[in-house]
């Protein structure tokens, strides 16, 4: 028997407080009916012996404490899932947004989900090629990894996300594409209408929409949807990966908007704030999203996650990037300096890191991959130092080797980092380009690559 209450005590922000309740559970779904007959949905966010705090998905505007009924449905929020979801666009509450028909579900899955049991986890060790040299060559993405992109306001993270979503594919040993079906689940929170149309058009124009499921929450949509959307996206990904045996890439943008929504709801609940006003459980909450990525022993499918977040004031010590860095396996950093130079994608390889890249570099990829990445990283860092020295002391103070390093740094940014928005480089092309840059250095400085690889891969005409 469903429980229905008219005992609405208070409306506070996106929350509705219902009193004199019995047998109500945390995360239970609630149907709210107004005196006009309009219905809204919500979920139980907090429950005590006599009160329940209900998060209203469509917002509390127009809701009063009189003439409103709250019906507790005895179950959590469930997502109807089916293979028909591929190629579709949904809103932040899982309703079709593309004008297509409702999904005929194979089953319904609770969106709360759970992190993958550590005992059941399989170690990520397959290469995902994104077609972007600074990721594939230097900070390799591994199937089953969580690799966030740290961006800043005004930087082209949307373009980078769309490019990765269009181009990503799992590549086996020998550079052959894995024949396991590949899908992209794209979740966007608090974005503008223009950004939403950009993503949808990008996917449709390139045909990537056929293998994608998109969830869109716009800036003027209810804040509460931003809390639900990543869980809808990850539930969809779990179904595709672990029940339909697909490799799934989940891109979530922008996690900062998700955390702001958490902060707003926390303030409505009058909780004691933590760092910078964010709730003290922000780390735990983010981990419930990130830890749903990975591989499971005995299962063909996998979930790889690329969360994107904009760092307020480009501050990587801000709670959102700081806590994300503890949970995930590295980060890709976008650089405002490179963006000002007109370089796209403006990925700064020096502070970027993929902690699992050594599991695939030269093991699942070409033998020289690890050496080329190490040599380029070292040479680029030395080249940047040499350029800073030249600014202070003048170019005449640089040694011949320093000048070569400075030249390599410039060409690395101009040729290796810089790519067209639609340029999809294979790993082979990326590594060959790396060797061209290494060739700028005297042979005595090529300390990170093996002599036999120098003999095999260094461009012969300049040797």
C-alpha positions as CSV (number, residue, x, y, z in Angstrom):
1,X,0.0,0.0,0.0
2,X,1.5,3.3,-1.1
3,X,1.8,6.0,1.6
4,X,0.3,9.4,0.8
5,X,0.7,12.5,3.1
6,X,-0.7,16.0,3.1
7,X,1.5,17.0,6.1
8,X,3.8,19.4,4.2
9,X,5.6,21.4,6.8
10,X,8.0,23.6,4.9
11,X,9.4,24.4,1.5
12,X,13.1,25.4,1.6
13,X,15.0,25.9,-1.7
14,X,14.7,22.7,-3.8
15,X,13.5,20.8,-0.7
16,X,10.1,20.0,0.7
17,X,9.8,18.8,4.3
18,X,7.1,16.2,5.0
19,X,6.2,15.5,8.7
20,X,4.5,12.7,10.6
21,X,5.8,10.0,8.2
22,X,6.2,6.3,8.8
23,X,8.3,3.6,7.0
24,X,9.8,6.0,4.6
25,X,13.3,5.0,3.3
26,X,16.3,7.1,2.1
27,X,16.4,7.6,-1.7
28,X,12.8,6.5,-2.1
29,X,10.9,8.0,-5.1
30,X,8.1,10.5,-4.3
31,X,5.2,11.7,-6.4
32,X,4.0,15.2,-5.5
33,X,0.5,16.2,-6.6
34,X,-0.6,19.8,-6.4
35,X,-4.2,21.0,-6.0
36,X,-4.3,21.9,-9.7
37,X,-3.6,18.3,-10.6
38,X,0.0,19.0,-11.7
39,X,2.4,16.2,-10.7
40,X,6.1,16.5,-9.9
41,X,8.7,14.0,-8.8
42,X,11.2,13.9,-6.0
43,X,13.3,11.6,-3.9
44,X,13.9,11.3,-0.2
45,X,17.2,12.9,0.7
46,X,17.1,12.6,4.5
47,X,14.7,10.8,6.8
48,X,14.2,10.9,10.6
49,X,11.6,9.3,12.8
50,X,9.0,11.9,11.9
51,X,10.3,14.1,9.0
52,X,11.5,13.4,5.4
53,X,13.4,16.0,3.3
54,X,12.3,15.5,-0.3
55,X,14.4,16.8,-3.2
56,X,11.9,18.0,-5.9
57,X,13.3,17.4,-9.4
58,X,11.2,20.0,-11.2
59,X,11.9,22.6,-8.5
60,X,9.6,24.0,-5.8
61,X,8.5,27.1,-7.6
62,X,4.7,27.4,-7.3
63,X,4.5,24.7,-4.5
64,X,2.8,25.6,-1.3
65,X,2.2,23.8,2.0
66,X,-1.5,23.6,1.4
67,X,-3.4,21.3,-0.9
68,X,-0.2,19.4,-1.9
69,X,0.0,15.6,-1.5
70,X,3.2,13.6,-1.3
71,X,3.0,9.9,-2.3
72,X,6.0,7.7,-1.3
73,X,6.4,5.0,-4.0
74,X,8.5,2.5,-2.0
75,X,11.3,2.3,-4.6
76,X,14.3,4.3,-5.8
77,X,14.7,6.1,-9.1
78,X,14.8,3.6,-11.9
79,X,16.1,4.0,-15.4
80,X,14.4,2.0,-18.2
81,X,17.3,0.5,-20.2
82,X,17.4,-1.0,-23.7
83,X,19.7,-1.2,-26.7
84,X,17.3,1.3,-28.3
85,X,19.0,4.0,-26.1
86,X,21.9,4.2,-28.6
87,X,21.5,7.2,-30.9
88,X,19.1,9.0,-28.6
89,X,19.2,12.3,-26.6
90,X,17.6,12.5,-23.1
91,X,17.0,15.3,-20.6
92,X,18.4,15.4,-17.1
93,X,15.6,13.2,-15.7
94,X,16.0,10.5,-18.4
95,X,13.0,11.6,-20.6
96,X,13.5,11.7,-24.4
97,X,14.6,15.1,-25.6
98,X,14.9,14.4,-29.3
99,X,11.3,14.0,-30.2
100,X,11.6,10.2,-30.5
101,X,9.4,7.6,-28.9
102,X,9.7,6.5,-25.2
103,X,12.2,3.6,-24.7
104,X,10.6,0.2,-24.5
105,X,12.7,-1.2,-21.6
106,X,14.4,-4.6,-21.4
107,X,14.5,-3.9,-17.7
108,X,14.6,-1.1,-15.2
109,X,17.8,-0.4,-13.2
110,X,18.1,1.6,-9.9
111,X,20.3,4.6,-10.7
112,X,21.9,4.6,-7.2
113,X,24.1,1.8,-8.4
114,X,27.3,0.9,-6.5
115,X,31.0,1.2,-7.0
116,X,32.6,-1.9,-8.5
117,X,33.7,-4.4,-5.8
118,X,37.5,-4.2,-5.6
119,X,37.8,-8.0,-5.5
120,X,35.9,-8.3,-8.7
121,X,37.9,-5.6,-10.5
122,X,40.1,-6.5,-13.4
123,X,43.2,-4.3,-14.0
124,X,42.9,-1.8,-16.9
125,X,45.5,-2.7,-19.5
126,X,44.2,-1.9,-23.0
127,X,44.9,1.2,-25.1
128,X,42.1,3.6,-26.1
129,X,43.1,5.8,-29.0
130,X,41.6,9.3,-28.9
131,X,43.4,10.7,-32.0
132,X,44.9,13.5,-29.9
133,X,48.7,13.3,-29.8
134,X,49.1,14.9,-26.3
135,X,46.8,12.2,-24.8
136,X,47.8,9.1,-26.9
137,X,51.5,9.8,-27.0
138,X,52.2,11.3,-23.6
139,X,49.2,10.6,-21.2
140,X,47.7,7.4,-22.7
141,X,44.1,6.6,-21.9
142,X,43.6,3.0,-20.7
143,X,40.4,1.1,-21.0
144,X,38.7,1.1,-17.6
145,X,40.5,4.2,-16.4
146,X,39.2,7.4,-14.8
147,X,41.1,10.3,-16.4
148,X,39.6,13.7,-15.7
149,X,40.2,16.9,-17.8
150,X,41.0,19.9,-15.6
151,X,39.9,23.1,-17.5
152,X,39.2,26.7,-16.8
153,X,36.5,29.2,-17.7
154,X,36.7,30.0,-21.4
155,X,39.0,27.1,-22.4
156,X,37.9,24.8,-25.2
157,X,37.1,21.7,-23.0
158,X,33.8,21.3,-24.9
159,X,35.6,21.0,-28.2
160,X,38.1,18.5,-26.7
161,X,35.3,16.4,-25.2
162,X,33.4,16.3,-28.5
163,X,36.6,15.4,-30.4
164,X,37.4,12.5,-28.0
165,X,33.8,11.3,-28.1
166,X,33.9,11.3,-31.9
167,X,37.3,9.7,-32.4
168,X,37.8,7.3,-29.4
169,X,38.3,3.6,-30.2
170,X,39.9,0.6,-28.4
171,X,43.1,-0.5,-30.2
172,X,44.6,-3.9,-29.6
173,X,48.2,-5.0,-30.0
174,X,49.6,-4.3,-33.5
175,X,47.4,-1.2,-33.9
176,X,44.3,-3.3,-34.9
177,X,41.0,-1.9,-33.7
178,X,39.2,-4.1,-31.2
179,X,36.1,-5.6,-32.7
180,X,34.1,-5.4,-29.5
181,X,31.2,-2.9,-29.9
182,X,32.2,0.6,-28.7
183,X,29.7,3.2,-27.3
184,X,29.9,6.7,-25.8
185,X,27.6,7.9,-23.0
186,X,27.7,11.7,-22.8
187,X,26.3,13.5,-19.8
188,X,26.2,17.3,-19.7
189,X,25.2,19.3,-16.6
190,X,24.3,23.0,-16.4
191,X,25.5,23.8,-19.9
192,X,24.0,26.5,-22.1
193,X,21.6,25.9,-25.0
194,X,24.4,26.8,-27.5
195,X,26.8,24.2,-26.0
196,X,24.0,21.6,-26.0
197,X,23.3,22.2,-29.7
198,X,27.0,22.1,-30.4
199,X,27.4,18.7,-28.9
200,X,24.3,17.3,-30.6
201,X,25.3,18.7,-34.0
202,X,28.9,17.4,-33.7
203,X,27.6,13.9,-32.9
204,X,25.0,14.0,-35.7
205,X,27.3,15.5,-38.4
206,X,30.0,12.9,-37.9
207,X,27.7,9.9,-37.4
208,X,29.0,9.3,-33.9
209,X,25.4,9.7,-32.6
210,X,24.7,6.1,-33.8
211,X,26.9,4.7,-31.0
212,X,26.1,7.4,-28.4
213,X,23.6,8.0,-25.6
214,X,23.3,11.7,-24.6
215,X,21.9,13.2,-21.4
216,X,21.5,17.0,-21.4
217,X,20.7,19.3,-18.4
218,X,20.7,22.9,-19.4
219,X,21.6,25.9,-17.3
220,X,17.9,26.9,-16.9
221,X,16.8,23.3,-16.1
222,X,16.1,22.3,-12.4
223,X,19.3,22.2,-10.3
224,X,18.3,18.9,-8.8
225,X,18.5,17.2,-12.2
226,X,22.3,17.8,-12.1
227,X,22.5,15.5,-9.1
228,X,20.6,12.7,-10.9
229,X,22.1,13.1,-14.4
230,X,25.6,11.5,-13.9
231,X,23.9,8.6,-12.1
232,X,21.5,8.1,-15.1
233,X,24.5,8.2,-17.5
234,X,26.5,5.7,-15.4
235,X,23.6,3.3,-15.0
236,X,23.1,3.4,-18.8
237,X,26.9,2.7,-19.2
238,X,26.7,-0.2,-16.7
239,X,23.9,-1.8,-18.7
240,X,25.7,-1.4,-22.1
241,X,29.1,-2.5,-20.6
242,X,28.2,-5.4,-18.3
243,X,25.0,-6.7,-19.9
244,X,25.5,-6.0,-23.6
245,X,29.3,-6.5,-23.5
246,X,30.3,-3.2,-25.0
247,X,33.3,-1.0,-24.3
248,X,31.8,2.3,-23.0
249,X,33.4,5.7,-22.7
250,X,31.5,8.0,-20.3
251,X,32.2,11.7,-20.7
252,X,30.7,13.9,-17.9
253,X,30.8,17.7,-18.3
254,X,30.9,19.9,-16.2
255,X,31.4,18.3,-12.8
256,X,31.8,21.8,-11.3
257,X,28.1,22.4,-12.0
258,X,27.3,19.1,-10.3
259,X,29.3,20.1,-7.2
260,X,27.6,23.6,-7.1
261,X,24.2,21.8,-7.1
262,X,25.4,19.7,-4.2
263,X,26.4,22.8,-2.3
264,X,23.1,24.5,-3.0
265,X,21.1,21.5,-1.7
266,X,23.5,21.2,1.3
267,X,22.8,24.8,2.2
268,X,19.1,24.2,1.9
269,X,19.4,21.4,4.4
270,X,21.3,23.8,6.7
271,X,24.3,21.4,6.9
272,X,27.6,22.6,8.4
273,X,29.7,23.6,5.4
274,X,33.2,22.2,4.7
275,X,35.9,23.8,2.6
276,X,34.7,26.9,0.6
277,X,31.1,26.1,1.5
278,X,31.0,22.7,-0.1
279,X,29.5,19.9,2.0
280,X,31.9,17.8,4.0
281,X,30.9,14.6,2.2
282,X,31.9,16.0,-1.3
283,X,34.8,13.5,-1.5
284,X,32.5,10.6,-0.7
285,X,29.9,11.8,-3.1
286,X,32.4,12.2,-6.0
287,X,33.8,8.7,-5.3
288,X,30.4,7.2,-5.7
289,X,30.5,8.5,-9.3
290,X,34.1,7.9,-10.2
291,X,34.4,4.4,-8.8
292,X,31.6,3.1,-11.0
293,X,34.2,3.0,-13.9
294,X,36.4,0.0,-14.5
295,X,36.5,-3.6,-15.7
296,X,35.0,-6.7,-14.0
297,X,36.7,-10.1,-14.1
298,X,35.0,-12.4,-16.5
299,X,33.1,-9.6,-18.3
300,X,34.0,-8.5,-21.9
301,X,32.7,-4.9,-21.5
302,X,34.2,-2.0,-19.6
303,X,33.5,1.6,-18.5
304,X,36.2,4.3,-19.0
305,X,35.4,7.7,-17.6
306,X,36.5,11.2,-18.6
307,X,35.0,13.7,-16.2
308,X,35.5,17.3,-17.2
309,X,35.6,20.1,-14.6
310,X,36.4,23.8,-14.8
311,X,38.6,25.0,-12.0
312,X,37.3,28.2,-10.4
313,X,40.0,30.9,-11.0
314,X,42.2,28.2,-12.6
315,X,43.0,27.0,-9.1
316,X,43.9,23.3,-9.0
317,X,43.9,23.4,-5.1
318,X,40.1,24.2,-5.2
319,X,38.2,21.4,-3.5
320,X,36.6,20.0,-6.7
321,X,39.9,19.4,-8.7
322,X,41.8,18.6,-5.5
323,X,39.4,15.8,-4.3
324,X,39.0,14.5,-7.9
325,X,42.7,14.1,-8.2
326,X,42.7,11.9,-5.1
327,X,40.1,9.5,-6.5
328,X,41.0,9.3,-10.2
329,X,44.1,8.0,-12.0
330,X,45.7,11.2,-13.2
331,X,44.5,14.3,-15.0
332,X,44.7,16.1,-18.3
333,X,45.4,19.8,-17.7
334,X,44.3,22.5,-20.2
335,X,46.6,25.5,-20.4
336,X,45.5,29.1,-20.7
337,X,49.0,30.1,-21.9
338,X,48.7,27.7,-24.9
339,X,45.1,28.8,-25.5
340,X,46.3,32.5,-25.7
341,X,48.9,31.4,-28.3
342,X,46.0,30.0,-30.5
343,X,47.0,26.4,-30.0
344,X,44.3,23.8,-30.0
345,X,43.9,21.4,-28.1
346,X,45.7,23.5,-25.4
347,X,46.8,20.4,-23.3
348,X,49.8,21.1,-21.2
349,X,51.7,17.9,-21.0
350,X,54.0,18.9,-18.0
351,X,51.4,18.9,-15.2
352,X,49.2,16.3,-17.0
353,X,49.5,12.7,-15.9
354,X,48.0,9.3,-16.7
355,X,49.0,7.0,-13.8
356,X,48.1,3.8,-15.8
357,X,49.8,4.8,-19.1
358,X,52.9,2.6,-18.2
359,X,50.6,-0.4,-18.3
360,X,50.1,0.0,-22.1
361,X,53.0,2.1,-23.3
362,X,55.4,-0.2,-25.3
363,X,53.5,-3.2,-23.9
364,X,50.3,-2.9,-25.9
365,X,51.6,-0.2,-28.3
366,X,54.7,0.2,-30.5
367,X,58.0,-0.7,-28.7
368,X,59.4,2.8,-28.8
369,X,56.3,4.5,-27.3
370,X,57.6,4.7,-23.7
371,X,61.0,6.0,-24.8
372,X,59.6,8.7,-27.1
373,X,57.2,9.9,-24.5
374,X,59.9,10.2,-21.8
375,X,62.4,11.9,-24.2
376,X,59.8,14.4,-25.4
377,X,58.6,15.2,-21.8
378,X,62.2,15.7,-20.6
379,X,63.2,17.8,-23.7
380,X,60.1,20.0,-23.6
381,X,60.6,20.7,-19.9
382,X,64.3,21.6,-20.5
383,X,63.3,23.7,-23.5
384,X,60.8,25.7,-21.4
385,X,63.5,26.4,-18.8
386,X,65.9,27.5,-21.6
387,X,63.4,29.9,-23.0
388,X,62.8,31.4,-19.5
389,X,66.5,31.7,-19.1
390,X,66.8,33.5,-22.5
391,X,64.2,36.1,-21.3
392,X,66.2,36.9,-18.2
393,X,69.8,36.7,-19.5
394,X,69.3,37.0,-23.3
395,X,69.7,34.3,-26.0
396,X,73.5,34.8,-26.1
397,X,73.7,33.2,-22.6
398,X,72.3,29.9,-23.9
399,X,74.6,27.0,-24.9
400,X,74.1,25.3,-28.3
401,X,72.3,22.4,-26.5
402,X,70.0,24.9,-24.8
403,X,69.1,26.5,-28.1
404,X,68.2,23.1,-29.5
405,X,66.0,22.4,-26.5
406,X,64.3,25.8,-26.9
407,X,63.7,25.1,-30.6
408,X,62.2,21.7,-29.7
409,X,59.9,23.3,-27.2
410,X,58.5,25.7,-29.8
411,X,58.1,23.0,-32.5
412,X,56.6,20.6,-29.9
413,X,53.8,23.1,-29.2
414,X,53.4,24.0,-32.9
415,X,53.4,20.6,-34.4
416,X,52.8,18.0,-31.7
417,X,50.3,19.8,-29.4
418,X,48.6,21.8,-32.2
419,X,45.9,19.8,-34.1
420,X,42.9,20.6,-36.2
421,X,39.5,20.1,-34.5
422,X,38.8,17.2,-36.9
423,X,42.3,15.8,-37.1
424,X,42.4,12.2,-36.0
425,X,46.0,11.1,-35.6
426,X,46.9,7.4,-35.3
427,X,49.4,6.4,-32.7
428,X,51.8,5.6,-35.5
429,X,51.6,9.2,-36.8
430,X,52.0,10.6,-33.3
431,X,55.1,8.5,-32.6
432,X,56.7,9.3,-36.0
433,X,56.0,13.0,-35.3
434,X,57.7,12.6,-31.9
435,X,60.8,11.2,-33.6
436,X,61.0,14.2,-36.0
437,X,61.1,16.4,-32.9
438,X,63.6,14.3,-31.1
439,X,65.8,14.6,-34.3
440,X,66.3,18.3,-33.5
441,X,68.5,17.3,-30.5
442,X,72.1,16.2,-30.8
443,X,72.5,12.4,-30.5
444,X,74.3,12.8,-27.3
445,X,71.1,14.2,-25.7
446,X,68.9,11.3,-26.7
447,X,69.3,9.6,-23.4
448,X,65.7,8.3,-22.9
449,X,65.4,6.2,-26.0
450,X,67.3,3.0,-26.7
451,X,70.1,3.0,-29.3
452,X,68.5,0.3,-31.4
453,X,65.3,2.4,-31.5
454,X,67.2,5.4,-32.6
455,X,68.7,3.3,-35.4
456,X,65.3,2.0,-36.4
457,X,63.0,5.0,-36.1
458,X,65.0,8.2,-36.3
459,X,64.4,9.8,-39.7
460,X,67.3,8.6,-41.8
461,X,67.9,11.6,-44.0
462,X,68.8,13.8,-40.9
463,X,70.7,11.2,-39.0
